[in-house]
């Protein structure tokens, strides 16, 4: 069972937190852009699903791409009303 879970998690695309920061700034997802500390807090509190519970050595935080996209979509969910 553990091997299956690892295989499923390995198939999910990940983004470095620095790439998420760049995307937020480039596409003006949140203006003004979130500071680095806020993004780190979002990793720690579970807003973004991450690989592990701490930064990966030398890579920093790795965030699953689908969880980042889910968060972006949630920002606009209140606009439809």
Secondary structure, 3 states (H helix, E strand, C coil): CHHHHHHHHHCCCEEEHHHHHHHHHHCCCCCCCCCHHHHHHHHHCCCCCECCCCCECCCECEEEHHHHHHHHHHHCHHHHC
